[in-house]
Amino acid sequence: QVQLVESGGGLVQAGGSLTLTCTPSKSIIRLNFIDWYRQASGKQRESVATINSGGSTNYRDSVKGRFTISRDIAKNTVSLQMNSLKPEDTAVYYCRTEWGGSDYWGQGTQVTVSS
């Protein structure tokens, strides 16, 4: 099993920045990937960004150039730096990984962007 703990959410004005952090219970270099997902009220959960064990990253189009996913191997954390935030970025943000054929999710952290 893998436990994932997110932190760093909050309320920010449009144009502002936030950094989310995901801390897994296993070493991030042993995990094939860690994703950040988000779910806005009344909408489906969607992938935001991914970082794999080799450090390669991928982003959904709507956040490219604004969000950056990165990892700190020494601290065993994966971060999502979010800049130029927009009201449409408001959602609960989750980190996710896979281990032993099962998906694992964190509890989520709320991000609210006011206009």
N, C-alpha and C positions, 0 to 999 in steps of 0.2 A: 504493500500500500504506500501511497504518497499523500502527505498532507501539504496543502498549499495555503499560505496566508498572505492576503493582499493588504496593503496599507497605502495611505496617501491621498485618498479622495477628499472631496470638500466642495465648497461653494466658491466660484470665481466669476469675475465679470468677463464678458466677451472680449477676446483679445489677450486674455491672461494665460498663465501657464500653471500646470500642475505636474508633479511626478508621482507615478504610482510604482509601488514596489511589490514584487511577488517573491516570497521566501518558501522554497520547497523543503520537505523533510529529507529528501535525498540530494546527493550532489548533482548540481546542474550539468556537470560534464558526463554524468551517467544517463541523463534523460535525452531522448532523441530530439525533443523540441519542447519549447514552452510557448504557448499562444496567449495573447490577450484577446478576449472577447468583450462585447458589450451588449446590453439589452436595455433599450428604451421602453418606457411604459407603453404597453399595448402593441409592441413590435416584437419580431423574432430576434433571437440572439444572433449576432453577427461577428465574424472574425475581424479583428482590427490589425493585428501584427503578429508575426511569428519569428522566433529565433531558433535555429537548430543547434545541434551539438557542435557543429563546425563553426558556428558564429554567423552563418548566413541568415539574412533577414528578408522578410516579405511584408508588404503592407496592402491594405485595401486602398483603392484609388482615392477615396475621399479624405484620407489622412496623410497621404504622401506629401512630403515636404513640411509637414507640421508636427508629426509624431516621430519619435525615435525609440526603437526598442534596443536594449543593450543588456549586457550581463556583467556581473562582477564576480569572477570565480572565487576570489579570496573571501568575499562576503557571502557567497552562495546566494546571490539575488539576481533577479531579472527585473529591469526597470522599464517603464514606459514614460518617456518625457513627452509631454503634450504642450505644444505652443500654439499661439494664435487660436485659442479655443473659441468655438462657436456654440450658440445655443443648441444646435442640432447634435452636438457631442454629448449632451446630457444623457446619462444612462448609468446603470450599474455595470461596473467593469469587473470582469472575472479573469483569472489566469487558469490555464488548463494545461495538463500534460497527459501523457500516456505511459503506462508501466505494466508490463506483463499482460498486455492485451486489453487492459481496462483504461477507461478515461477517468481522470481525477480533476476536480474543480475546487477552486477556493470558494470562500463564502461570499465574495463580492465586496466592492467598495463603491459608494455612490459618488458620482461626479455630477455637479449641477453648474451649468453655465448660464448666467443671467445676461439678458440683453440690455 
